[in-house]
Amino acid sequence: MLRIKNNQIYIVMYHYVRNLKKSYYPNLKALELQKFKKQINFFKKKFNILSYFDFLEILHSKKIPPKPSVLLTFDDGYSDHFENVFPVLLKKKISGIFYTPIITFKNNKVLDVNKIHFILEKEPNRKKIINFIDENLKKYLKKNLNQMNIDRMNLFNRWDDKETTLIKKLLQDHLPDKIRTKILNKLFENIMNENESSFSKKLYLNKKNIIEMKNNKMFFGIHGFNHKRLAKLNYSDQNDEILKSIKEFKKLNFKTEDLSICYPYGSYNQMTIEVIKKYNINFGLTIKVNYINKKNLSNIYELPRYDCNDFLKF
C-alpha cells in the first residue's frame, strides 16, 4: 500500500472521470465521479494541492514543502474533464493540468487507445476479440497469432487480466502498424457502430471548453499532436509532433513558456528530451510509478506519477 510521507510530492494521473451508472458505457474502466469528489476532499485535508506555478517554483528553488504535496494531472482531453472534473476543481478553488492531444479537437479523431477501451467495454468476451484479430492477421498478413511472438510478451499489468493486456498490446503497438490500424478500425466499426467524428465530438474537449477552463485558471500541456509513441519516431518526427502541438496552443493564446509535456503512453527517449529542451518545455511527465523527493527532483524531464487508483484505499 502507498505510504504518504512528509517532504514528498505525489503527481496523480487521471483519465476518465464519470458517473458510470448513468453512462452509456457502464463497464468502462473509469473513476466514479463520487470517488473523485471524495479523493479531492481527502487531498484538500491531508496535502498541499499544488498549482502549476507552485510546482514550477519548487522545481526552480529545489525546496520541497514539509507537508505532503499533490499535483493533479488529467490525460487525453476527455469531455469528462470539462463536465465532471472542472466544476469540482472550480468549486474547491484548486487547479489541475490537462494534457490534450491536438488531433482530438482539431480533426475529430478518436485515439487508438480510446478505440480499444470502448471495444473492450462493449465486448466482454475477450476470446472473441482475440479470435477476430487472429482471423484478420491471416487475411492481411498471412500469419496467425502464434507466429507473432506473443509468447514473449510481458502480459503483467497492474489493472488488467492477461487476455485484456494481450488485446491492448496487440492493438496498440505489437502488430505491424498498417495491419494493426486496419484491424482496430474494423473492430471499432463492427462493435461500436458509431461514426468516428461524431463519437470524437462527444468523447473529447472542444476548443470552447479548453478556453473556458484556461480562463478559470486551469492549465494545459502537450500530449502530442497525434498521440504517437514518441520513442518509436525519429528526431524529425518527434520534433514535428511537439512543435505542431506548441503552435496549436499558441493559436488558443497559451503562453509557450507555460507549457509542460506528458509523454503519450509514457513513451520517450533521449531524442525526446533534446526536443523539449530546445523548445524550453518546463518539465516532462512519465508513467513511472514513484513520488518526488530531493533525490529525483532535478530529473525534471522524467518525473514519475501515481495512478488515481493508488489513492482509492485512503
Salt bridges, closest charged atoms under 4 A:
ASP75 OD2 - HIS15 NE2 3.68
ASP75 OD2 - ARG305 NH2 2.96
ASP76 OD2 - HIS15 NE2 3.98
ASP76 OD1 - HIS223 NE2 2.93
ASP76 OD1 - HIS227 NE2 3.34
ASP80 OD2 - ARG18 NE 2.97
ASP112 OD2 - ARG180 NH1 2.84
GLU123 OE1 - LYS128 NZ 3.56
ASP134 OD2 - LYS138 NZ 3.67
ASP160 OD1 - LYS29 NZ 2.57
ASP160 OD2 - LYS168 NZ 2.66
GLU163 OE2 - LYS127 NZ 2.83
ASP173 OD2 - ARG229 NE 3.76
ASP177 OD1 - ARG180 NH2 2.81
GLU194 OE2 - LYS202 NZ 3.39
GLU196 OE1 - LYS115 NZ 3.53
ASP240 OD2 - LYS244 NZ 3.93
GLU248 OE2 - LYS106 NZ 3.43
GLU248 OE2 - LYS251 NZ 3.12
GLU302 OE1 - LYS288 NZ 3.54
ASP310 OD1 - ARG158 NH1 2.86
